[in-house]
Amino acid sequence: MATHLKKSRGMIKDKIKTQKGLVKKLRAIRDKFNKDIQDMTLEEEQKYLEKMSAQWKNSPQSDRLP
């Protein structure tokens, strides 16, 4: 097998592993969020979302948002 094909396969496997890891992290975030708001009233949820939104706006990644 050609060397460039071996490198290409390795890169694809690494990309798939990265994507799977990202999906796991996103699911964990979703699950935590669902657990946090599970027993909240609508008003409590709104306050919670405002608080989380404010935290996100102050994060280092916020300057990359559209």
N, C-alpha and C positions, 0 to 999 in steps of 0.2 A: 504494500500500500504506500502511496506517495506520502511524503512528510507533510505536505500542506493539508492533506485530508485529515491526518491524525491531529494536527493543530486545530483544524476547524471543528472537528468532533469534540475536542476537549473544551474549546471555547463555548460551544453550544451547550454542553453538559454543565459548565459553570454558570451560564446564563439561566438555564432551567433551575438549577439549585438556588440561585439568587432570587428568581421569581417565586419559587416555592417558599423561601424564607420570608419574602415580603408579604406573601399571602397569609402566612401564619401570623405575622406581626399585625397585619390589618385586621384579621379575625379576632385576635386577642384584644385589640383596641375596641372593636365593635362589641365584643362580649362584655368588656368592662363598662362601656357606656350603657349598654342595655341593663346591666345589673345596677348601675348607679341610679338610673332614672325609673327603675321598675315600680317603685311604690310612691313616686312623686305625683303631686297634683300638677295641673297644667301651669299654674303660676310658679311652682317650684322648678318645673322643667325649664321654663323661660329664664328664670334667674340663673339656673345652672348653665344653660347655653350661653347666656350673656357673659358669665364668668369665664367659661372655657374660651369663648371668642376673644375676650380681652387678653387672656393668657397667650393665645395664638398670635394675636397682633403684636405682642411684645417679644415674641420669640425671634431668634436670629433668622429663621427661614422665612419670615413674613415679608421681607424685602424681595423675595423671589416670586411672590404671588402676583397674578395678573391684576 
